[in-house]
Amino acid sequence: MAQALRLPNFAGARATRRGELRDSDSTLRQWSPVRGLESPAWMREVYDRLSVLGALPQGWDTYGARPVDPTALATARLFLSHLQVEDLPMPHLSPIPSGGIGFHWRVGERDLEIEIGPGAGIRCLRTQLPQMRMDEDEVDIVKAQEVLAWLLVR
Amino acid sequence: MHQQVQDAPDIGNEDFLLRRITTALHTSPQPDGTRILTSFAFREEDDEFSMYVAAEVTHEKVLSCGHEGQEIVELLAGEVRQLEYMIVRQPDDCDDSHVYAKARAYKANNQIKRDCKAFAEFVNRRRAAARLEAPGPGL
């Protein structure tokens, strides 16, 4: 349902003098997933919320937090553009005092927080409730899909 | 110069500590209409958690030092100490009851994130228990 459509892009392609595109390694590789009409209904709302977080001032938490870093914001958008997990509920977004952005999901007794730092690093914290068994890891955008899939394992 | 700090001996484990959070940013709506606190509510730039001693200040006073859209969450001092933090007195511009939680020994960043998660769950469980006793709207 929420499967991203994959279209070729022109990464690795070079323009000839005549303006034609030629793929340097004979394979047109994907640039980034392009979402179709079946993106989750909440996607637009989440993008809008990211924009709101990006406008928060210094000290938004009354404890001296930094504003959201533009690199974290851009990485968060990229992360969203790669979401390919069907039936994923809408995440809750939080700014993080260091300038990062946090995504939170809870499905049943599985709780997941994904944090995008001001340096664009992505870390996830999985918590199995009620035992509070926690597993924390650094991931990339691709690995993050596996972590999200964990949320929905029955 | 390194300043010596100490765990406040006059704050008992059964004493509540108050922390301002921003409801829309730090609580995650759930399908049943409740909201749960996320660990991000306890994150601070310097990894020390600012709070006020409940017995010495009102919720209204603590909220008056914040901004619109904030609310108070409560942790027990014993919960904070259980995770190896000291509760250090440090009066601030808002109130003399201000304290901060400081790790007794060095903690790596990932451990602090886990601690923040544990703090959030202490709050969530207490609120869930309170809802069972007195059903109604709330966090």
Interface residues (C-beta under 8 A of the other chain):
Chain A: W60 D61 T62 Y63 G64 A65 R66 P89 H92 S94 P95 I96 P97 S98 G102 H104 R106 D111 E113 E115 R123 L125 T127 L129 M132 M134 E136
Chain B: R20 T22 L25 H26 T27 S28 P29 Q30 P31 I36 T38 S39 F40 A41 R43 E44 E45 S50 C65 G66 H67 Q70 N110 K113 R114 K117 A118 E121
